Amino acid sequence: MKICLLNDSFPPAMDGVVNVVLNYADHLGKDHGAEVAVATPEYPDAHYERYPYRVIPYPSLDTTALTSGYRAGLPFSGKAMEELNTFGPDIIHSHCPVASTILARLLREQNEAPVVFTYHTKFDIDIHRAVKLPVAAEETIRAMVANIEACDEVWAVSRGAGENLRSLGYTGDWRVMHNGVDFARGRVDEATVAKVTAGYDLPAGVPVLLFVGRMMTYKGLPLILDALKLLMDAGQDFRMVFIGKGADKALMEEKARTLGLEKKCIFVGPVYDRDELRAWNTRADLFLFPSTFDTNGLVVREAAACGLGCVLIKGSCAAEGITDGRNGFLIDESPAAMTALLREVCKDLPLLHQVGQHAMDEIYLSWQSAINTAYDRYGAILELKKSGALAPKRKLPTDYLVALASRSMEELVRRRRIRQELLSDFKETAQGMMENIQEAQKTAEQRWARVAEDIQRELDALKKR
C-alpha cells in the first residue's frame, strides 16, 4: 500500500502532531511494508534526505514570529504535485486542516485516492489567539471546517475531540482513532535517571511533580502555579519540573517568581531526546496536566508508560479512560481542588507509585498497536472505494475552486514537461552537432597530418638527388 502523510509541520519543527506523523511513517513502513511519502511545508536547514521514506517539501512563508515557530505552507506547487502524482498514493492522510488538507484535496482531484483527516487539536483556540478580529477568526474556522468536511473519512483522537469538532459546525461522521506513544513500557534504570537529572535540586523523599508540553497558558499552567502557591503556604515541600517551550514560558517563569516559587519550580526547557524524557517521567512522583485544551494528551500515556500517574480535569479529553484514584486523579478545574489533592497524596508516595503502575497496566497504548488499527482501517476504506460503497462527499463551493486549481497545476506541470523535453531535445541535438564537429576536426587533422608526411618525404627525396 502506498500512503501519503501530510502535515503543516515536520522536523526541525517539533510538536505532538509532528511526533504522530513520524511514528505513522516509521511503523507503516517497518511493520506493514507500506511505501510512505510525507508532504510538508519546507523549513530552512531541514535534512529531508535522512529519512528512510520520501519527504516532499513544498514552498512556505516565514510566519514563525506569528505562530510560535511554524511556517505557513503554500500548497499550490506544481513541482510538489508532480512528485506526489509520480508517487501515486492509495491513501492520502492529512493531519492538519490548513495547507495539508488543501494539498490533499488537490492530489485527490488528480489521482482519486481517498482522503483521511485526523483531528488532533482544538485549532479554534490557536486561531482566536493569532487572529485578533473575531469576525476574521470565525471565517477562518469556517474555512477549516469546510476543508475537513471535504475529506472522505474523519478520525478524532478522542471522543471529546470529535465533539469539539462538531461544536465548530462540522456535520459529517467521525470515528475515534487513538494515538499511541513511542515510549517503551517500563521505568528507566536508576543510573540513567541520576545522570539525566544531575545538577537539579531534587532532594530524596521530596515529592517531584512534572509537566511536559508546550508552555502555553491554555495548558492550565497558571492553575498549576496558583495551586503550588497554596501548597507551599500549607507547609508541604515539593519540586515542580516544567519541560517544554512556548510563547508563554517567560510569562510563567515570571509568575513563579512573583508567587515566591522560584526555589520550588524548575524550568528545564525543551527536551527532545526521548530517553531523557523517559528518565524525567521515571524520576517524577506525579504528573500535573490540568489542560482542557488537549484533545488527547499523549503526555498522559507517555507518563503511564513509565509508571507515572496524572492529575487531570474531570470531563477533559485527556481524562478519558481514567478512573479516579486508581490509574490517575480527577479534579475540578480550580487551584483549590488541585491543592487539596496534592496535600493528600504528597504524604503517601507509595500510593502515587501504585496509581502509576495501574496507569502503565491499563491506559498505555503503543504506537505499534495504534497504527495496526489505522492500517486495517486504510484497507477497509480502499475496499469501500473498490466496491463503490464509499460515501460520496457533499459538493462544497470550495470543491470547484480546488478542481480549477488542480487543472491549472496540471497544465503548469504539462508545460514544464514540454519545456524539459524541448530542452532535452535541444541539448541532445547540440551535443550531436558538437560530436560531429569534433569528429570532422579530427578527420581534417589526420588528413593534414598525412599531407605533411607526404610533403616531407618528397623533400627528403629531392635532397638525396
N, C-alpha and C positions, 0 to 999 in steps of 0.2 A: 504494500500500500504506500502511495506517495502522499505525504501530508505537508501542507504549508501552514506554518505557525506565524502569526502576525502580532506584533505588539509595538506600541509607540515608544518604548524604551528597551534598551539592551545594553550590556556592559560596553563601556565603562560605567554607565548609569546603573545603579542597583537599588531595587526595592522589592517588595513582596511579589509583585506580578512578574518582574524580571526573573526572580527565582523560580516561579511557576513555569515560565517558558523554558528556562534552562533545563529543568527537570523533565518536562514533557519531551523536549528534543532528545535528551540523553536516553531516557527509558524507552521511548518509542523505537529508537534505533537499536539500543542494546538488547532489550527484552523481546521485541517483536519483529526485528529486522526491517522496520519501516524505513523508507527513504524520506529524509526530512530536509526541508528548507525553511529558514527563518527570514522574514522580511521585516525591516525596521528602519526608521529614520537614521541617517548617517550621523555618527558622532566623530569629532576630530580625534585623531590619535588612537582610534579603535583598531584592534588587530583581529579582523574577522576571519583571517585565514587560519587561525589557530584551532578552530573548532572542527570536530570530526564530521560535521554536516555543513551544508551550504548556507551561508548567510548573505542575503541580498539586500544591501543598503540602498536607500533612495534619498533624494535631496531633502534637506531640513533647514529650518531657520533657527537662529540662536535666540531662544526665549528663556534661557536659563535664569536670567535675573527676575523674570516674572513668575516662573513656575518652579522655583526651588531646585534648579539644576537640570530641568528637562528641556529638550529641543522639540520643536513642532515639525512634524513630517509634512512634506509636500508630495502627496500620493500620485499626482498626475505626471508620472515619469515614464516615458516611452521605453527607456533603456531597462528599467526595473521590470516593467510589464513584459518586455520581450524575454527577459531571463526567467520570469515566473511561468510564462507560457511554454517556454522550452522545457522547464522542469515538469510541467503538466501534472499538477496535483489532483488526487482523487478526492481529498477533503481539504477544505480551507477553514482554518480555525483562528478566529480573531480574539484577542484578549484585551482589546481597548476599543471604545465606541467612537473614536475620533478618526484619525488618518488611517489606522489599521483597517477599520471596517469599511471605509470608503474604498481603499485599495482592494479589499476582499471582494466587494461588490463589483468593482471594475474587472477583476480577474474572473469572477463567475460569469460575467457577460460574455467573456471570450471562450472559456473552456467548460462552462456549465457544471462545474463541481459544486456540491452543496457547501453552504457557509454555516459554520457553527460559531456561536458567540458565547463567551463566558463572562458573566457579570461578577467582577471581583470587588469593586469599590463603589461606595456611595459618592459618585463623581459630582453630584449636585452640590455637595458641601464645598469641594475644591473650587467649583465654578463660581459659587457665590463669594468665595474668598478672593478669587482672581478678578472677577468682573463686578465692578462696584455698582453699576447701574442695574437695579432689579429687573427692569424690562429686558435689557440685553441678556442678563443671566438666564431668565426664563426662556427666552428664544433659543439660547444656546442649548439648554436642557432639552427643549422640544426637538431640536435638530438631532441631538444624540439619540433620543428615544426613537425617533423615526429611523435612524440608522440601524438601531437594534431590531426594530420591527421588520426590517427588510431581510433579516437573516433567516435561514431555513430552520434552524433549531437554536434555542437559547438555553444555556445552562446557568444556574446560580450556585455559588459556592456554599450557600446555606439557605434554610427556609426563610430566615429574616432578610437575606439579600434579595430573594425573589419578591418578597412582599414590599421591600423598599422600591424595587424597580416598578412594581405595579403602582405604587403610590405616585410615581413620577409621570404616569399616563400610559405605561406600556399595557397593551391589551392582548398580547399573544400568550401562547403557552410557554412554560418553562419547567425544567426539571432540576433537582438538586444533584450536583456532581461535586463531591468533596475533593478538596486538595489534600495532598499528603505532606509529609515532611521528609527532608533528606538527612535527618539525624538518625543514626543507628539507635536501636533501643538499648538502653543501659547507661549507667553512670560512668564518668571518666575516672581513671585511676587517680589516686591522691597525689602522686608525684607530678602529674601533668597539671592538676588543679593548682598545686602550690606554685608551679613555675609560671602559669598564666596570671595568677592573682598576686604574685610577689610585688612588694612595694606599695601595696594599698593597705590602708588602716582597717583591717578586718580581724578584730580580736576574737580569739576562740571563745565559744559559748555565747557570743552576742549575735542575735538574730540578723541574718543578712537578707534583705528584701531586694527584689530585682525588677527592673523594667527594661525591655528590649523593644525598640521600634523607632519610628520617625518621631522626632522631638517636636510635636505639634500640640497645641493646647487642646484640640478636639479629641486627642487620645486620652483625655482625663488626667493630664499631668498636674494642673492646678489642684484638682481634688486630692491627688496623692500628697502634694506638699502641704496642703491645709490639714489633712489628716495626720501627717507626720508631726506637724507643729503641736497638735493636741496630744499626740502620743508622747512626745518629748516632755511636754508640760506635766504629763501624768507620771513622769519618772521612769518610763521604760527606755532602756538603752537599745540601740539598733544601728545598723548601717544600711543606707539605701543606695543602690547602684543603678545609675541610668546609663544604658548603652544605646547609642544611636546619634544621628544628626538630623537637623531640620531647621526650618525657618524660625522656630520659637525656642531654640536651645538657649540662646543668650538670655532671653526673657525668663526662662525657667531657672537658670543659674542665679539671676538677679533676685528672683522671688525667694529662692532658697536662702540667699544671704539676708534678705530683708526679714525673713522669719527666724533667723538665727540658727539655720540648719546646716551652715557651711561645713561644720565638723562631722555631721552625720551623713551628708549626701556626697556621693562620689560620681562625678560626670566623666565617664570613661571616653566618650566619643564613639564613633562608629567602629565596629569590629567586623571585618569581612571574612576572616578565617573561621570556617565552620567548626573546626575542632576547638578553637579558643572559645567560641560561643557555647559549645557543649560544656567546656570546663566551667564557665561562669554559671551556667544553669545547674551544674552539679554542686558548685560551692554554695549557691543560694539556698535559703530555707523556705522561701515563699515568693511567688511571682505576683506582682500587682499589675492588673490590666483592666482598669475601670473605664474602658472605651465602649461607647455606644455607636461609634463611627464605623468600626471594622465590621465587615460582612462575614468574616470567617475567623480571623485571628490565628494565623499559622503559628505565631509565637507561643500560643497556649499549648498546641500539640508538640512543639519543639521542647517546651518545658516538660511536658509529660514524658517525652522520650527519655529524659534524664531523671525521671522520678521526682519532678518538682510540681507541686500543686499551685493553683492560681486563685486569686481573688477577682471575681467578675461581677458585673452588674446584672441583677435579675432582669430577665427578658431580653438581654442583648444577644446579638448573633453569636458572639464569642462564647456565650454561656450555653449554647445548645449542646445537649449531651452531658451536661454537668449535673451531678446530684450533690446538693449542698451537704457539706460535712463528710462526704465520702471520697469523691475524686476531685474536689475543688470546693470553693466557698462562694456563696452568692450573697450580695448585699444590695441595699437600696443605694441609689446614686447620690450619696452625700458624704462629706468628710466625717461627720459624726458616726455614720454607720461603719465606715472603714476603720475609724479609730477604735470603736467598740470591739470589732472583730480582732484587730491586731492586739489590743490589750489582753484579750483572752488567749489567743493562740501563741503569742510570743513567749508565754510562760510554759508552753508544752511543745518543745521542739520534736519529741518523738511522735506526737500526733501529726505534726506537719509532714514528717517523713513518711508516715503511714498513708496519709492522704496522697502524697506524691507517688507512692508505689501503686495505689489504686488507679491514679491517673495514667501511669505507664501501662497498666494492665488493661484499662477499659477505654481510653479515648485516643491512644496512639494510633496513627494510620501512616503507613509507609507510602512513599511515592510509587513504589512498585505496585502495591495493591490499588492505589487510586488510579494509576494510568492503565492497569489491566482493565478496569471498569470502563474507562474512557475509550480505550481501543475497541472493546467489544461494542460500545455504542456507535463508534465510527462505522463498524461493519454493518450494524443494523440500519443505519442511515443509508448506506450505499445499497443495501438490499431493498429498502423502501423506494429509493430512486429507480433502481433497476426494474422493479415491479410496477412503477407508475403510481405508487401509493404515497409518495412524499407529498405532503400537503402543499398545494400551490400558495405562494405568498400573495397577499393582497397588494395590488399595484398602488404604489405611492407616487406622489408628484416627483419625488427625487429620483425614482427609478428611470424616468425618461431622461433626466439630466445625466445620470450615470451611464445610460446606454449611449447617449450622444457623446459624452466624454470618452467612453470606451472606443467608439467608432473613430473618433478623432485621433486617439492614441494609436489605433491600428493603422490609420492612414500615415501617421508620422513614422511608425515603425516600417511600413511598406516603402515609404520614400527613402528612409535611411538605408534600407537593404538595397534599393535600386542604386543609390549613390555609392554604396560599398561595392556593389557588383561592377558599376561603371569604373570606379577607381581601380578595382582589382583587374578588370579587363585592360584598362589603360596601362596599369603597371606591368601586366604580362606582355602587352604589345611593345611598350617602351623597352622592357627587358629583352624581348626578342630582337628588336631593332639594334640594341646595343651589342647583343651577341653576334648579329650579322655583321655589324661594322667592325667589331673586333676580329671576326674571322676573316673579313676582306682585307683588313690591315695586315693580319698575319700572313695571308697568302701573298699580298703585294711585297711584303718584306722578304719573304722566301724567294719570290721571283727576282727581285732586285739583287738579292744575295747571289743567285745563280749567274745573273748577268755580269756582276762584278767579278765572279770567279772566271767566267769565260774571257773577259777582257784581260784579266791578269795573266791567263795562260797565253793569250796572243802576244802580249808584251814580252813575256818570258821567251817565247819562241823567236821573236824578232831580235832580241839581244843575242841569242845563240848564233844567228846568221852573221 
